[in-house]
Amino acid sequence: MPDSLNVDLHELFVNIPEALVAIAPDYTVLAATNKYLSLVLRTREELIGKNLLATFPDNPSDVDSKNGSLVHQSIDQSFREKKVIYFDVLRYDIARPEADGGGFETRYWEASHTPVFDHNNEVKYIIRRTSNVTARELAKLAQQETENKFKFMTDTVPQLIHMADTQGNVTYVNQRWLDYTGLPEAELLDKGWRNTFHPDDLAAVDKKMQGALPTNQEFQAEVRIRNKAGNYRWHVVKSLPLINLEGKVQARVGSNTDIHDTKLMVQELLASNEQMVLLSDQVQLAFQKAEAERATLERLIMRAPGLFCILKGPEHRFELINPAYQKLYPGRELLHKTVAEALPEIVEQGFLKVLDTVYQTGQDYVAEEVPFRIGYPIAPSQEPIYFNFTYQAIFNEAEVVTGILAFGYDVTPRVLYKQKLKELGYEASNISPVNNA
């Protein structure tokens, strides 16, 4: 035989760049490649001729460590079935040498068993091929934990939350979507959500989406969504692009907030006068009408879930306060006092200047997601409450400003939800508060 073919087969085997180990039916290790030894943190002397099960014991400090049973079952199956078997990802922990600090390392493996037969077609031994996939599996577990946290967070907020791809196809809905519609998740994904929107509102939503999606912009619309009882309720639908750490739009996230009761109240007020197009305009004109009509409008304001008050004169004296507004300041007497007297924190936070500007110019002031702290003096550690609000000038018949109508509502849950998204590594564009004077 030529010298070039005098190959030391043992030397060849141990240097194969794969993690291979030969195992006898009694679990004795017959041979192993250097690659395998490096993966399992063992020397050749510690492994060859030893019982594989005894060499890799269970981690005594972790009840989920099942090295012995997993290896035992997989080896027995290979000898029994006499064919190449590919196994799902297995977890078995590796004991570190004492020189490396001892203890155990959690490892995840992919493995296959290839039988080697004798002349009687009996399995003489098997060759186990393993791949260390720990990094991949830990990444998957971390991703799953992140997704679980996101799901928990979206399930706790009062809005209907969804995620969609950049084309508007829904990929996720929170539990409140399922509870509200009574439908399984599968019927709401992709374009299934369209079946829950009122047919008359779809055209407007499509137009908004066609304008916002290609340019990755925010869009907002008012739509009617059918609940599990078959009734439609008005919602404000808002959708924002999610930007990943590389600055690219990865998906879109949207929220649907129920405004049905407020919408009905506005519609009731609009019905009393066709010229009224906004709730604040209705109240302004109502003060110019008969006392009976004024009393009706005041009663609606007093029962409204939003925050209402009317301020009279250049000193901004409280003339009307609904219970929702008064609830912000328990124990304080507001009625007939000026804003500066009753609410010194208003002055400290700069809102008195805004009121002065509205009164002097007659121009409305609209603000979204504005932080506000209640209490005086204001503690540095006090968490803010966020509001959307409007200051609307009230005119008399001579078109002279006589007061201000203030209307607002608490949007703190929505702001906190956005902040949570950022904590998860995303940034939604155009989510900072917007003030329009």
C-alpha positions as CSV (number, residue, x, y, z in Angstrom):
1,M,0.0,0.0,0.0
2,P,1.5,3.4,-0.9
3,D,2.5,5.6,2.1
4,S,0.0,8.2,1.1
5,L,-2.8,5.8,2.0
6,N,-1.3,4.7,5.4
7,V,-3.9,6.8,7.3
8,D,-4.2,6.5,11.1
9,L,-8.0,6.2,11.2
10,H,-8.2,7.0,14.9
11,E,-6.2,10.2,14.4
12,L,-8.4,11.0,11.4
13,F,-11.6,10.5,13.5
14,V,-10.6,12.6,16.5
15,N,-9.7,15.5,14.3
16,I,-12.9,15.6,12.3
17,P,-14.2,19.2,12.8
18,E,-17.6,17.9,14.1
19,A,-18.8,17.1,17.6
20,L,-19.0,13.3,17.4
21,V,-19.0,10.6,20.0
22,A,-19.3,6.8,19.6
23,I,-21.5,5.1,22.3
24,A,-21.9,1.4,23.0
25,P,-25.2,-0.2,24.0
26,D,-24.2,0.0,27.7
27,Y,-23.6,3.7,27.3
28,T,-19.8,3.4,27.4
29,V,-18.0,6.1,25.4
30,L,-15.8,4.4,22.8
31,A,-14.4,7.4,21.0
32,A,-14.9,11.2,20.7
33,T,-13.6,13.9,18.5
34,N,-11.6,16.8,19.8
35,K,-14.5,19.1,18.8
36,Y,-16.9,17.1,21.1
37,L,-14.5,17.2,24.0
38,S,-14.2,21.0,23.8
39,L,-17.9,21.4,23.7
40,V,-18.6,19.3,26.8
41,L,-15.6,20.6,28.8
42,R,-14.0,17.1,29.2
43,T,-10.6,15.6,28.5
44,R,-10.2,12.4,26.6
45,E,-9.1,10.6,29.8
46,E,-12.3,11.8,31.7
47,L,-14.6,10.5,29.0
48,I,-13.3,7.5,26.9
49,G,-14.3,4.2,28.5
50,K,-16.6,5.9,31.0
51,N,-20.4,5.6,31.2
52,L,-21.9,8.6,29.4
53,L,-24.8,9.0,31.8
54,A,-22.5,9.1,34.8
55,T,-20.2,11.6,33.1
56,F,-23.0,14.1,32.6
57,P,-25.2,14.0,35.7
58,D,-28.3,16.1,36.3
59,N,-27.8,19.6,37.8
60,P,-28.8,19.0,41.5
61,S,-29.8,22.6,42.0
62,D,-32.2,22.8,39.0
63,V,-35.4,20.6,38.9
64,D,-35.6,21.2,35.1
65,S,-32.2,19.6,34.5
66,K,-32.9,16.1,33.2
67,N,-29.7,15.0,31.6
68,G,-29.9,11.4,32.5
69,S,-33.4,10.6,31.4
70,L,-33.0,12.6,28.1
71,V,-29.8,10.9,27.1
72,H,-30.9,7.5,28.2
73,Q,-34.1,7.7,26.2
74,S,-32.5,9.0,23.0
75,I,-29.7,6.4,23.0
76,D,-32.2,3.5,23.7
77,Q,-34.4,4.7,20.9
78,S,-31.5,4.6,18.4
79,F,-30.5,1.1,19.3
80,R,-34.1,0.0,19.2
81,E,-35.2,1.5,15.9
82,K,-31.9,0.8,14.1
83,K,-32.0,4.0,11.9
84,V,-30.7,7.5,11.8
85,I,-32.7,9.6,14.2
86,Y,-32.8,13.4,14.4
87,F,-33.9,14.8,17.7
88,D,-35.5,18.1,18.7
89,V,-33.6,20.6,20.7
90,L,-32.6,19.1,24.0
91,R,-31.5,20.8,27.2
92,Y,-28.9,19.1,29.3
93,D,-26.5,21.0,31.5
94,I,-22.7,20.6,31.5
95,A,-20.7,20.4,34.8
96,R,-17.8,22.8,34.7
97,P,-14.4,21.5,35.9
98,E,-13.4,22.6,39.4
99,A,-10.5,24.5,37.8
100,D,-13.0,26.7,36.0
101,G,-15.1,27.4,39.1
102,G,-17.3,24.3,39.2
103,G,-21.1,24.4,39.0
104,F,-23.2,23.8,35.9
105,E,-23.8,25.6,32.6
106,T,-27.2,25.5,31.0
107,R,-26.8,24.2,27.4
108,Y,-29.2,23.5,24.6
109,W,-28.3,20.9,21.9
110,E,-29.4,19.6,18.5
111,A,-28.4,15.9,18.1
112,S,-28.6,13.0,15.7
113,H,-27.8,9.3,16.2
114,T,-26.4,7.2,13.3
115,P,-26.2,3.4,14.0
116,V,-23.2,1.3,13.0
117,F,-24.1,-2.3,12.3
118,D,-22.1,-5.6,12.8
119,H,-22.2,-8.6,10.4
120,N,-25.5,-9.8,11.9
121,N,-27.1,-6.4,11.2
122,E,-27.3,-5.6,14.9
123,V,-26.3,-2.1,16.1
124,K,-22.8,-2.4,17.3
125,Y,-22.6,1.2,18.5
126,I,-24.1,4.6,17.5
127,I,-22.4,7.8,16.5
128,R,-23.9,10.8,18.2
129,R,-23.5,14.1,16.4
130,T,-24.3,17.2,18.5
131,S,-24.4,21.0,17.9
132,N,-24.4,23.5,20.7
133,V,-27.3,25.8,19.9
134,T,-27.4,27.5,23.4
135,A,-27.0,31.1,22.1
136,R,-29.8,30.6,19.6
137,E,-32.2,29.1,22.1
138,L,-31.5,31.7,24.8
139,A,-32.1,34.4,22.2
140,K,-35.5,32.8,21.4
141,L,-36.3,32.6,25.1
142,A,-35.4,36.3,25.6
143,Q,-37.5,37.2,22.6
144,Q,-40.4,35.2,24.0
145,E,-40.1,36.9,27.4
146,T,-40.1,40.3,25.7
147,E,-43.2,39.3,23.8
148,N,-44.9,38.1,26.9
149,K,-44.2,41.4,28.7
150,F,-45.5,43.3,25.7
151,K,-48.7,41.2,25.7
152,F,-49.2,41.6,29.4
153,M,-48.8,45.4,29.1
154,T,-51.2,45.7,26.2
155,D,-53.8,43.4,27.9
156,T,-53.8,45.8,31.0
157,V,-54.5,49.0,29.2
158,P,-58.2,50.0,28.6
159,Q,-57.8,50.5,24.8
160,L,-58.1,47.9,22.0
161,I,-54.4,47.5,20.9
162,H,-53.2,46.0,17.7
163,M,-50.0,45.6,15.7
164,A,-49.7,45.6,11.9
165,D,-47.1,45.4,9.2
166,T,-46.3,48.4,7.1
167,Q,-49.1,47.5,4.7
168,G,-51.7,47.6,7.4
169,N,-52.2,43.9,7.8
170,V,-52.9,43.2,11.4
171,T,-50.4,40.7,13.1
172,Y,-51.5,41.0,16.7
173,V,-54.5,42.1,18.8
174,N,-54.7,42.3,22.6
175,Q,-57.1,40.5,24.8
176,R,-59.4,43.5,25.0
177,W,-60.0,43.1,21.2
178,L,-61.2,39.5,21.8
179,D,-63.3,40.5,24.8
180,Y,-64.9,43.4,23.0
181,T,-65.7,41.6,19.7
182,G,-66.3,38.1,21.0
183,L,-64.3,36.8,18.1
184,P,-61.2,34.5,18.1
185,E,-57.9,36.1,17.3
186,A,-57.6,34.4,13.8
187,E,-60.7,36.3,12.6
188,L,-59.2,39.7,13.4
189,L,-55.7,39.2,11.9
190,D,-54.6,40.3,8.5
191,K,-57.7,42.1,7.1
192,G,-60.2,40.4,9.3
193,W,-60.6,43.5,11.5
194,R,-62.4,45.1,8.6
195,N,-65.4,42.9,9.2
196,T,-65.9,44.6,12.7
197,F,-65.9,48.2,11.3
198,H,-69.1,49.8,10.2
199,P,-69.3,49.5,6.4
200,D,-70.0,53.3,6.1
201,D,-66.7,54.1,7.9
202,L,-64.4,51.9,5.9
203,A,-63.9,54.3,3.0
204,A,-62.7,57.1,5.3
205,V,-60.3,54.7,7.1
206,D,-58.9,53.4,3.8
207,K,-58.3,57.0,2.6
208,K,-56.4,57.7,5.9
209,M,-54.3,54.6,5.5
210,Q,-53.5,55.2,1.9
211,G,-52.2,58.6,2.8
212,A,-50.2,57.6,5.9
213,L,-48.8,54.1,5.3
214,P,-46.6,54.7,2.3
215,T,-44.9,57.7,4.1
216,N,-44.9,56.0,7.5
217,Q,-46.9,58.7,9.1
218,E,-49.4,58.7,12.0
219,F,-53.1,58.6,11.2
220,Q,-56.2,59.0,13.2
221,A,-59.9,58.4,12.4
222,E,-63.3,58.1,14.2
223,V,-65.0,54.8,13.4
224,R,-67.8,52.5,14.6
225,I,-66.7,49.0,15.7
226,R,-69.2,46.2,16.3
227,N,-69.1,44.6,19.8
228,K,-70.0,41.0,20.7
229,A,-73.6,42.0,21.3
230,G,-73.8,43.2,17.6
231,N,-73.9,46.9,18.5
232,Y,-71.6,49.5,17.0
233,R,-69.7,51.9,19.3
234,W,-67.7,54.9,18.3
235,H,-63.9,54.7,18.7
236,V,-60.9,56.9,17.9
237,V,-58.5,54.8,16.0
238,K,-54.9,55.9,16.1
239,S,-51.9,54.2,14.3
240,L,-48.2,55.0,14.7
241,P,-45.1,53.6,13.0
242,L,-42.7,51.6,15.2
243,I,-39.0,52.4,14.6
244,N,-36.5,49.7,15.5
245,L,-33.0,50.3,16.9
246,E,-31.6,50.7,13.3
247,G,-34.0,53.6,12.7
248,K,-36.2,51.6,10.3
249,V,-40.0,51.2,10.4
250,Q,-40.5,47.7,11.6
251,A,-44.3,47.7,12.1
252,R,-47.2,49.8,13.2
253,V,-49.0,49.9,16.5
254,G,-52.5,51.2,16.9
255,S,-55.0,51.9,19.7
256,N,-58.8,52.2,19.6
257,T,-60.3,54.3,22.3
258,D,-64.0,54.1,23.1
259,I,-65.6,57.6,22.7
260,H,-69.2,56.5,22.2
261,D,-70.7,58.2,25.2
262,T,-68.9,61.5,24.4
263,K,-69.9,61.2,20.8
264,L,-73.6,60.8,21.7
265,M,-73.4,63.7,24.0
266,V,-71.9,65.9,21.3
267,Q,-74.5,64.7,18.8
268,E,-77.3,65.5,21.2
269,L,-76.0,69.0,21.6
270,L,-75.5,69.4,17.8
271,A,-79.2,68.4,17.3
272,S,-80.3,71.4,19.4
273,N,-78.7,73.9,17.0
274,E,-77.5,73.0,13.5
275,Q,-74.9,75.8,13.6
276,M,-73.0,74.2,16.5
277,V,-70.2,72.0,15.2
278,L,-68.2,71.5,18.4
279,L,-69.1,71.0,22.0
280,S,-67.4,74.2,23.1
281,D,-69.2,76.2,20.4
282,Q,-72.5,74.7,21.6
283,V,-71.9,75.9,25.2
284,Q,-70.8,79.3,24.0
285,L,-74.0,79.8,21.9
286,A,-76.2,78.3,24.6
287,F,-75.3,81.2,26.9
288,Q,-76.8,83.5,24.4
289,K,-80.2,81.6,24.3
290,A,-83.1,81.3,26.7
291,E,-82.6,80.3,30.3
292,A,-84.3,76.9,29.7
293,E,-82.0,76.0,26.9
294,R,-79.0,77.1,29.0
295,A,-80.2,74.9,31.9
296,T,-80.4,71.9,29.5
297,L,-76.9,72.4,28.3
298,E,-75.5,72.9,31.8
299,R,-77.1,69.7,32.9
300,L,-75.4,67.8,30.1
301,I,-72.0,69.4,31.0
302,M,-72.5,68.5,34.7
303,R,-73.0,64.8,33.7
304,A,-70.3,64.6,31.1
305,P,-67.3,62.3,31.7
306,G,-64.9,65.0,30.5
307,L,-63.6,68.0,32.5
308,F,-65.6,71.2,32.0
309,C,-65.4,74.6,33.6
310,I,-66.4,78.2,32.6
311,L,-64.2,81.1,33.6
312,K,-65.6,84.6,33.5
313,G,-63.8,87.9,33.1
314,P,-60.2,88.8,32.7
315,E,-59.4,87.5,36.2
316,H,-60.7,84.0,35.1
317,R,-63.2,83.5,37.9
318,F,-64.9,80.0,38.1
319,E,-68.5,80.4,37.2
320,L,-69.4,76.7,36.4
321,I,-67.6,73.5,37.3
322,N,-68.7,70.0,36.5
323,P,-68.1,67.1,39.0
324,A,-65.4,65.5,36.9
325,Y,-63.4,68.8,37.1
326,Q,-64.0,69.3,40.9
327,K,-62.9,65.7,41.5
328,L,-59.3,66.7,40.5
329,Y,-59.3,69.0,43.5
330,P,-61.0,67.3,46.4
331,G,-61.6,69.5,49.4
332,R,-60.9,72.7,47.6
333,E,-63.5,75.5,47.1
334,L,-63.3,76.6,43.5
335,L,-66.6,78.2,42.5
336,H,-66.6,82.0,42.4
337,K,-62.8,82.1,43.0
338,T,-60.2,83.2,40.5
339,V,-57.9,80.6,39.0
340,A,-54.9,82.3,40.7
341,E,-56.6,82.2,44.1
342,A,-57.9,78.6,43.9
343,L,-55.2,76.9,41.9
344,P,-51.7,78.3,42.6
345,E,-50.1,75.4,40.8
346,I,-51.8,76.6,37.6
347,V,-49.8,79.8,37.9
348,E,-46.6,78.0,38.7
349,Q,-46.9,75.7,35.6
350,G,-47.6,78.6,33.2
351,F,-51.2,77.9,32.3
352,L,-52.4,81.3,33.6
353,K,-50.5,83.1,30.9
354,V,-52.2,80.8,28.3
355,L,-55.6,81.8,29.7
356,D,-54.7,85.5,29.5
357,T,-53.7,85.0,25.8
358,V,-57.0,83.3,24.9
359,Y,-59.0,86.0,26.7
360,Q,-57.0,88.9,25.0
361,T,-56.9,87.4,21.5
362,G,-60.1,85.4,21.3
363,Q,-58.1,82.6,19.7
364,D,-58.7,79.0,20.9
365,Y,-55.9,77.0,22.5
366,V,-55.7,73.2,21.9
367,A,-53.1,70.9,23.6
368,E,-52.5,67.2,23.6
369,E,-50.8,65.0,26.1
370,V,-49.7,67.9,28.3
371,P,-48.2,66.9,31.7
372,F,-49.8,68.5,34.7
373,R,-49.1,68.2,38.5
374,I,-51.8,68.8,41.0
375,G,-51.1,70.1,44.5
376,Y,-49.3,73.0,45.9
377,P,-46.5,73.2,46.6
378,I,-45.6,70.7,43.9
379,A,-43.3,67.9,45.1
380,P,-40.3,67.3,42.8
381,S,-41.0,63.5,42.9
382,Q,-44.7,63.9,42.0
383,E,-45.7,62.0,38.9
384,P,-47.6,64.1,36.3
385,I,-51.1,63.5,34.9
386,Y,-51.5,63.9,31.2
387,F,-54.4,65.8,29.6
388,N,-55.8,66.7,26.2
389,F,-57.6,70.0,26.7
390,T,-59.1,73.1,24.9
391,Y,-59.5,76.7,26.0
392,Q,-62.3,78.3,24.0
393,A,-63.1,82.0,24.2
394,I,-66.7,82.9,25.0
395,F,-68.1,85.9,23.2
396,N,-71.2,88.1,23.9
397,E,-73.6,89.3,21.2
398,A,-71.2,92.2,20.5
399,E,-68.4,89.7,19.7
400,V,-66.5,90.7,22.8
401,V,-64.7,88.0,24.9
402,T,-66.4,87.6,28.2
403,G,-65.0,84.4,29.4
404,I,-63.4,81.0,28.6
405,L,-64.8,77.5,28.3
406,A,-62.2,74.9,29.3
407,F,-62.8,71.2,28.3
408,G,-60.3,68.3,28.8
409,Y,-59.9,64.6,29.5
410,D,-57.3,62.4,31.1
411,V,-55.0,60.6,28.6
412,T,-52.4,59.3,31.1
413,P,-52.9,55.6,30.3
414,R,-52.2,56.3,26.6
415,V,-49.0,58.3,27.4
416,L,-47.7,55.6,29.8
417,Y,-48.4,53.0,27.1
418,K,-46.1,54.9,24.7
419,Q,-43.5,55.1,27.3
420,K,-43.6,51.4,27.9
421,L,-43.1,50.8,24.2
422,K,-39.9,52.9,24.3
423,E,-38.7,50.8,27.3
424,L,-39.1,47.7,25.1
425,G,-36.6,49.2,22.5
426,Y,-39.0,50.9,20.2
427,E,-39.8,54.4,19.3
428,A,-43.0,55.6,17.9
429,S,-42.7,58.6,15.6
430,N,-44.7,61.7,16.2
431,I,-45.7,60.6,19.8
432,S,-44.5,63.7,21.6
433,P,-47.2,66.1,22.9
434,V,-48.4,68.6,20.4
435,N,-49.6,72.0,21.4
436,N,-51.6,74.1,18.9
437,A,-52.2,77.6,19.9
